[in-house]
Amino acid sequence: MSQTDRPINVNVNNSFQLQYDEYKQTLETLQTKIIQLGHDKDEHDIVLKTLEATDDKRKCYRMVGGALVESDVETTRPILETKRKNLEDTINKMKEELVRVASEFEKWKKDNKIQVVKQ
């Protein structure tokens, strides 16, 4: 191999490494966000279960932005149910995205004959 071939090979390896790192970072970010949203959904489930046995006219508080807002159970329950449904939809979309990116990553590794030396 001549001296002129070496920088090109190094650049190709660097671009592969950058692409590999980008895929790994994207997958990790998606997984972290899915877990975080899952915890939020679980909290909504707990609150909704608690509110099931509560009188509709009972006073309750919920956090809006950084402030507590006084309301009643009858008004708060539909809002929480909507937020819970939106969280569930978002989680499902992110899981689909995670599967898509993971399969794209595997295809990229196979197409470029990438072998992981150390994880």
N, C-alpha and C positions, 0 to 999 in steps of 0.2 A: 504494500500500500504506500502510495506516495504521500508527501507532506500536504499536497493540495486536497487529497481525498479526506483527510482526517477532520478538518473543520466542518465539512459538510456532514459527515457521519455524526459528529458531536452535536451539531445543530438538530439533526433528525432525532437523535436520542433525547435531546432536551425538549423538543416539541412533543415527543411521545410522553415524556415524564410529566410535562405540564398538562397535557390532555388527560392523562391517567389521574393526576392529582385533582383536576377539575371534576372529573366523574366521581371520584371518591368523596370530595367535599359536597357535591350536590346530593349524593345518596345520604350522607351523614346529616345534612341539613334537613332533608325531607323526613328522615326517621325521627329526628329530634322534634320537629314541628308536629308530626303525627302523635307522638307520645304526649307532648304538651297539650294539644287539643283534646286528646283522649282523657286526660286528667280533668280538663275543664268540663267536658261532657259528663264525666262521672260526678263532679260536684253539682252540676245542674240536675242530674238524676236523683241525687240524695235530697236536694232541696225540694224538688217536685214530689218525691215520695213523702217527705215530711208535710208538705202542704195539702196532700190528699185528705188527711184526717183532720184538717184544720177548718174552722168555720170561715166561710167566704167573706164575712164582714170584719174579720179580725185584722187588726193593724199589723203591717209588716214593713220592712225596710229593704231596699235593694240599692246596690252601688251603681251609680251612673256617672261615668267618668271617675272623678275622685270624690264625689259627694254622695252621701246617703240620702235617698229620696223616700219619704213616707208614702205609703200606699195601703191598699188592702189586698187580701189574698185573691179575691175575685179578679182584680185588675192585674196583679202580678203574675198569676199562673199562666195565662196565655202568652205573655211576653217571654217568660222562661221557656215555655214549650217551643215557641218559635226559635229562640236562640239555640236551644238544644238540637232542634231539627237542622238548623243551619250548620251547627258544629258537626253533626253527623254527616251531612252532605259534603262538607269541606274535607273531613277526614277520608271519606270514600274517594273523593277526587284525588286527594294527595296520595292515597294508597295506589290508585291506578297510575298516577304519575311516577311513583316509586318503582312499580313493576316495569313500566315503559323504559325508564332511565336505566334500570338494572339490566334489562334485556339488550338495550342499545349498547351499554357498556360491555357486556359479554360478547356481543357481535363485533364490536370495535376491537376487543382484545384478540378474538379469533382471527379477524381479517388482517390484523397487523402482526399476528404471531407474537403477541405479548405474553411473556411468562413472568409471573411474580417470583422474584428471588427470595424476598423476605417481607413478611407483613408486619 
